[in-house]
Amino acid sequence: MRILLTNDDGIHAAGFAALEQIAGELSDDVWVVAPETDQSGVAHSLTLHDPLRLREMGERRYSVRGTPTDCVIMGVREILNDKRPDLILSGVNRGQNAADDVTYSGTIAGAMEGTLMGIRSIALSQGVAWSKGARADYSCAISHAPKLIQRLLDFSFPPDTLLNLNFPPCAPDEVEGIEVTRQGKRKVSELGVDARTDGRGVPYYWLGFRNADEDPPRDTDLSALVHNRISVTPLKLDLTAHDLLGELKDLLG
């Protein structure tokens, strides 16, 4: 099985080293094409106004000065070309990619691009208890992901469908199981604006996360993580609100 790896935290990220370890337990035919620098929050963006710089970092290992989407395109269409991968893994992201995070995440986008190409694609993220002052610890993902992915390879992966895996912020032996979930929705947006002033008195701003505590519905990705369960969420690329088509046709017909 040929596996292509990418992420959004950059090729030198600790989470990416964790992903390489995970992939190494699944296959000895692993290829790396990851961003040269941190691309967190770039979502499913393409680099169209600047050239893409590709650098060979070692055997079957490349960095791209671009987004995760750029990396998957370069990996599949330029580097591998006629040696198309059987599986694309994107991650392991530093922090969960659940609920609203899905729309911002470059990690999810890497898997989206693979899905658009008709390749089985899985995004992996490791939850971190930021509100408790914890640092990213990838041992949970490293311990549980290989067997979970091996089981998921029996899944049919319908067209335009990817899988989003989130590992809870706990020790591997504290995981309470695996839960198939729907994408949650936060009651309060975690994004906030931090207003500051530079040395010349000119205002500037940082976007940051508040890490608000919530009690999410039980069948969601957010709830699974709160209860130390691994969340497996199938995501579709089709964003059509099918339940509204009839109403709109009646209104405009």
ChimeraX attribute file (.defattr): number of C-alpha atoms within 10 A of each C-alpha:
attribute: neighborCount
match mode: 1-to-1
recipient: residues
	/A:1	11
	/A:2	16
	/A:3	21
	/A:4	28
	/A:5	28
	/A:6	33
	/A:7	37
	/A:8	34
	/A:9	25
	/A:10	26
	/A:11	24
	/A:12	14
	/A:13	18
	/A:14	16
	/A:15	28
	/A:16	25
	/A:17	16
	/A:18	20
	/A:19	26
	/A:20	19
	/A:21	14
	/A:22	21
	/A:23	24
	/A:24	14
	/A:25	13
	/A:26	17
	/A:27	11
	/A:28	11
	/A:29	13
	/A:30	20
	/A:31	22
	/A:32	25
	/A:33	29
	/A:34	36
	/A:35	26
	/A:36	22
	/A:37	17
	/A:38	20
	/A:39	20
	/A:40	18
	/A:41	18
	/A:42	18
	/A:43	22
	/A:44	20
	/A:45	15
	/A:46	14
	/A:47	12
	/A:48	9
	/A:49	6
	/A:50	8
	/A:51	9
	/A:52	15
	/A:53	10
	/A:54	18
	/A:55	13
	/A:56	12
	/A:57	12
	/A:58	9
	/A:59	9
	/A:60	14
	/A:61	16
	/A:62	22
	/A:63	24
	/A:64	23
	/A:65	21
	/A:66	25
	/A:67	32
	/A:68	37
	/A:69	29
	/A:70	22
	/A:71	31
	/A:72	30
	/A:73	19
	/A:74	20
	/A:75	24
	/A:76	20
	/A:77	14
	/A:78	11
	/A:79	17
	/A:80	14
	/A:81	12
	/A:82	9
	/A:83	10
	/A:84	15
	/A:85	21
	/A:86	13
	/A:87	20
	/A:88	26
	/A:89	27
	/A:90	29
	/A:91	30
	/A:92	33
	/A:93	30
	/A:94	23
	/A:95	23
	/A:96	24
	/A:97	27
	/A:98	27
	/A:99	15
	/A:100	14
	/A:101	19
	/A:102	19
	/A:103	15
	/A:104	15
	/A:105	24
	/A:106	31
	/A:107	34
	/A:108	34
	/A:109	26
	/A:110	32
	/A:111	33
	/A:112	31
	/A:113	23
	/A:114	25
	/A:115	24
	/A:116	15
	/A:117	16
	/A:118	16
	/A:119	22
	/A:120	26
	/A:121	28
	/A:122	26
	/A:123	28
	/A:124	29
	/A:125	27
	/A:126	27
	/A:127	28
	/A:128	21
	/A:129	17
	/A:130	14
	/A:131	10
	/A:132	8
	/A:133	8
	/A:134	10
	/A:135	13
	/A:136	17
	/A:137	20
	/A:138	28
	/A:139	17
	/A:140	20
	/A:141	28
	/A:142	23
	/A:143	16
	/A:144	17
	/A:145	22
	/A:146	18
	/A:147	13
	/A:148	15
	/A:149	17
	/A:150	12
	/A:151	10
	/A:152	14
	/A:153	11
	/A:154	8
	/A:155	10
	/A:156	9
	/A:157	17
	/A:158	11
	/A:159	14
	/A:160	19
	/A:161	22
	/A:162	25
	/A:163	23
	/A:164	25
	/A:165	30
	/A:166	29
	/A:167	32
	/A:168	29
	/A:169	29
	/A:170	22
	/A:171	14
	/A:172	17
	/A:173	9
	/A:174	12
	/A:175	18
	/A:176	15
	/A:177	11
	/A:178	17
	/A:179	17
	/A:180	15
	/A:181	20
	/A:182	19
	/A:183	20
	/A:184	20
	/A:185	16
	/A:186	17
	/A:187	11
	/A:188	11
	/A:189	12
	/A:190	14
	/A:191	12
	/A:192	12
	/A:193	11
	/A:194	11
	/A:195	10
	/A:196	11
	/A:197	10
	/A:198	9
	/A:199	6
	/A:200	6
	/A:201	8
	/A:202	8
	/A:203	10
	/A:204	10
	/A:205	11
	/A:206	10
	/A:207	10
	/A:208	11
	/A:209	13
	/A:210	14
	/A:211	15
	/A:212	12
	/A:213	12
	/A:214	12
	/A:215	10
	/A:216	16
	/A:217	14
	/A:218	14
	/A:219	15
	/A:220	21
	/A:221	30
	/A:222	27
	/A:223	20
	/A:224	25
	/A:225	24
	/A:226	18
	/A:227	15
	/A:228	20
	/A:229	23
	/A:230	29
	/A:231	29
	/A:232	25
	/A:233	21
	/A:234	16
	/A:235	17
	/A:236	15
	/A:237	13
	/A:238	9
	/A:239	7
	/A:240	9
	/A:241	7
	/A:242	9
	/A:243	8
	/A:244	9
	/A:245	11
	/A:246	11
	/A:247	11
	/A:248	10
	/A:249	9
	/A:250	8
	/A:251	8
	/A:252	7
	/A:253	7
